[in-house]
Amino acid sequence: MTNEKKYSEMNEHELRSEIGRLMEKARKAEQLGIINEYAVYQRKAVMAQSYLIDPATIKKGEIYKIDGDEGVFFKVDYLKGRFAWGYRLGGERSEEALPIAMLKPVKEGK
């Protein structure tokens, strides 16, 4: 196995290349019907995308749409690394962490 860099050690170009590589692997896994492998590559790509986002753009107390979960909103309580901790609105209010790349501003597009 090669010594792979951590996402935190990669520059923007390396991250974008890694995201492309992971998305291609996910696409191939989906075509082959290997759903669990597809999900793993998708999650890895989202984590890599989180390193392209400035965590300062995610505000505590704000509500965001969850990318890939239409109609579901997430309220951020705090940030830790590249994860936003909080809860989904309308749920049983259990705390969870989402990669910041999954959060999209509610006001986007106005």
C-alpha angles and dihedrals in degrees: 000000000000123000101260120199121240115248089245089060095050126096122227094269092050091048093050090049091049092049090052091049092049093047090051090051089048091051092051092047090050091051090051091049094243095141098173091053090047090054092049093053091045091053092047090052091051090051091051089048088054089065090059091059124081106235088215088072090067109078126205112243093022124122120231137185114245111237109233094017104083116210094010121117131200128206114210116223098174144337127241115181109312093339130093113212120207140089142282115255116244093022131102087281096245114163118249139162125236128187107255091238088070092061120090124183114256090220093055115131098025 
